[in-house]
Amino acid sequence: RSAELTLAASNGEQIFVNLSMYRLSLDGLPDAIYLVATDLTERQQRIAALAASEEKFQYVFENSVIAKSITLPSGEITVNKAFCKMLGYTRAELAARTWQELTHPDDIALTERMLAPLLAGSQDTTNFTKRYLHKDGSIVWVDVGTALRRDKEGKPQYFVTSINDITRRRQAEENLRQSEALLRLVADSLPAFVAYVNAPALCYQFVNRQYASSFQ
């Protein structure tokens, strides 16, 4: 028989061992019990260190203010609280979802194209911009950074991904673009010459159609 147990050393330290017991029967001699103790202390310390590391990773992952996900190559995802909040779902609602179901249909091919070099082994990480679909149907623009974890044989295990919500920034950029387009439309409709010149460099930053056509 064998069992794992803790022995007390003479210095008071505890030693974790595997104790194996064998019964020996020899002709002419009484039966004896043969004991073999294998020191497992280092193994136990490695297990404890690994457990502490995993606990630390789980804490950082779960409590990060940045949305994070662990994604299997087949698409299933495990997400943190920030990810749930970003898309308006509960953890239970996302338990059976894949990233493809949450991604804007027009960005699925883009995502697959960006992940392909990681799966092929030609890149370790990748960064790109894509769109998710919020639970209420609205679009959530994000910057994605992801790395692929492999096992000892090199087989892909999962993607570790950080997602930054840039929806407000994208909306601000779109509002600016629309304002600039409206300004150009108004300026091009005026019969007067309109130009904006950068004072230090004396370079044109903007001219309307009337101004530009006068120099053709």
Helices and strands as residue ranges (DSSP letters): E 2-8, E 14-24, E 32-39, H 41-63, E 67-71, E 77-79, H 81-87, H 91-94, H 99-102, G 105-107, H 108-120, E 125-133, E 139-150, E 156-165, H 167-189, E 195-198, E 203-207, H 209-213
